[in-house]
Structures are given as C-alpha cells and as structure tokens.
Amino acid sequence: MPSQRPATLSSLRGELRRFAEAREWQQFHTPKNLAMALSVEAAELLECFQWLTPEQSARLSAGDRRAVEEEIADVLLYLLRLTDVLDIDLLQAARRKMKLNARKYPVALSRGSARKYSRR
C-alpha cells in the first residue's frame, strides 16, 4: 500500500475546490451563500447539543458523536471553501486573531473567568 502524504488544510482546500468544480458549483459558491451555509451547518451542530446537560454533552453516545463529527466536518468544509473563494489564508488569519485575543484577554485578568473583556 503506497504511503499517502499527511493531509493539510491546503490539500483539503484543493480537494474541496476540485469537488465543487467537478459539479459546476462555483456559480453557487459566492461568499454570501457560503457564509449562509456555514451558519446553517453551525446551527445543525448546535442542535446536536440542544437540551443536553453539560455532563451529557461531554458523554455522547457513539451515534450522537458520529452526528457531531459530521456537523463539525460540514462547518470546516464550508469555512475552508469560503477561505478559498475569498483567497484567505485560514491559518494566518487564525494566528493573527489569536494575537489580538491575547491582548484583549491578558492572562492576569482572564484566568478562570468567562467574563467578556469589555465587562471586566
């Protein structure tokens, strides 16, 4: 069995682009439509946890866990497709945002607190 290269966000992004192109879906994959689809998929992920207690949400059955995995994958795929259409480097954007968050939420003021930075 030949060894495969490890998957990367870049390779997955390319696979997803080819998947959409083969189906001629580029016409539907506008930033607006992809953002809306991403929101819908995020809501479907949220629905998996609706009415569960925090404890139940941490101990999902095998079937519920599979459903959560599928919704998480849908969120990732739409997000990655959106970054492709808008030519955004997702990892670079995430690192930049983490730096901003580190300034907004300094450890000394944020450790153990869920309070928003603007409400401290």
Rosetta blueprint (number, residue, H / E / L):
1 M L
2 P L
3 S L
4 Q L
5 R L
6 P L
7 A L
8 T L
9 L H
10 S H
11 S H
12 L H
13 R H
14 G H
15 E H
16 L H
17 R H
18 R H
19 F H
20 A H
21 E H
22 A H
23 R L
24 E L
25 W L
26 Q L
27 Q L
28 F L
29 H L
30 T L
31 P H
32 K H
33 N H
34 L H
35 A H
36 M H
37 A H
38 L H
39 S H
40 V H
41 E H
42 A H
43 A H
44 E H
45 L H
46 L H
47 E H
48 C H
49 F H
50 Q L
51 W L
52 L L
53 T L
54 P H
55 E H
56 Q H
57 S H
58 A H
59 R L
60 L L
61 S L
62 A H
63 G H
64 D H
65 R H
66 R H
67 A H
68 V H
69 E H
70 E H
71 E H
72 I H
73 A H
74 D H
75 V H
76 L H
77 L H
78 Y H
79 L H
80 L H
81 R H
82 L H
83 T H
84 D H
85 V H
86 L L
87 D L
88 I L
89 D L
90 L H
91 L H
92 Q H
93 A H
94 A H
95 R H
96 R H
97 K H
98 M H
99 K H
100 L H
101 N H
102 A H
103 R H
104 K H
105 Y L
106 P L
107 V H
108 A H
109 L H
110 S H
111 R L
112 G L
113 S L
114 A L
115 R L
116 K L
117 Y H
118 S H
119 R H
120 R L
